[in-house]
Amino acid sequence: MPRSLDVSAPAPVPARLPLDFLVGQSAEGHWLAVETHGLCGGIFRTRRDALTYAAAETGRRPDAVRLASAPLALVP
């Protein structure tokens, strides 16, 4: 007997992209943490605050947070 498909079962949720961040200063001197896919980011008072946020968002994965060598900008 052929098996029928259960269409009432929810579809699997696609895996979330792993987050990666760049941390650096804007041209105005503000500290930024910017997710490389443009998914999130923020402005912080200190470098340490930006690094702490980025590390927490990435689950403290090794190599997920890098320091920028050029000024950063948040893009709307």
C-alpha positions in Angstrom: 0.0 0.0 0.0 1.5 3.4 -0.9 2.3 5.8 1.9 0.6 9.2 1.9 2.4 12.4 2.7 1.5 14.2 5.9 1.0 17.8 4.7 0.0 19.0 8.1 3.6 18.6 9.4 5.5 21.9 9.5 8.3 22.4 7.0 11.8 22.3 8.4 13.2 25.7 9.2 16.3 26.6 7.1 19.5 26.7 9.0 20.5 30.2 10.2 23.6 31.7 8.6 26.5 31.8 11.0 27.1 35.3 12.1 30.5 37.0 11.5 31.4 40.5 12.7 33.8 43.3 11.9 34.6 45.6 14.8 36.2 49.0 14.2 35.7 52.7 14.3 33.6 54.9 12.1 35.0 57.9 10.4 33.5 59.9 13.3 35.4 57.8 15.9 32.4 55.7 17.1 33.0 52.0 17.8 30.9 49.7 15.6 30.2 46.0 15.4 28.9 45.2 12.0 27.6 41.8 10.9 29.2 40.9 7.6 25.9 39.9 5.9 24.2 43.1 7.0 21.9 41.3 9.4 22.7 43.3 12.5 25.2 45.6 14.2 25.5 48.5 16.6 27.3 51.6 17.9 29.2 51.3 21.1 30.9 53.5 23.6 34.1 51.5 23.7 36.0 48.9 21.7 35.5 46.4 24.5 31.7 46.9 24.4 31.7 46.3 20.7 33.9 43.2 21.0 31.7 41.8 23.9 28.5 42.3 21.8 30.0 40.7 18.7 31.4 37.7 20.7 28.0 37.1 22.4 26.2 37.3 19.0 28.5 34.7 17.4 28.4 32.3 20.3 32.1 33.1 20.9 33.1 31.0 17.8 36.8 31.2 17.0 37.5 33.6 14.1 33.9 34.9 14.0 35.0 38.4 15.1 37.7 40.4 13.3 39.0 43.9 13.7 38.6 46.2 10.7 41.7 47.8 9.1 39.6 50.6 7.6 36.8 52.8 8.9 33.4 51.1 9.2 29.9 52.4 8.5 26.4 51.1 9.4 24.3 50.8 6.2 20.5 51.2 6.6 
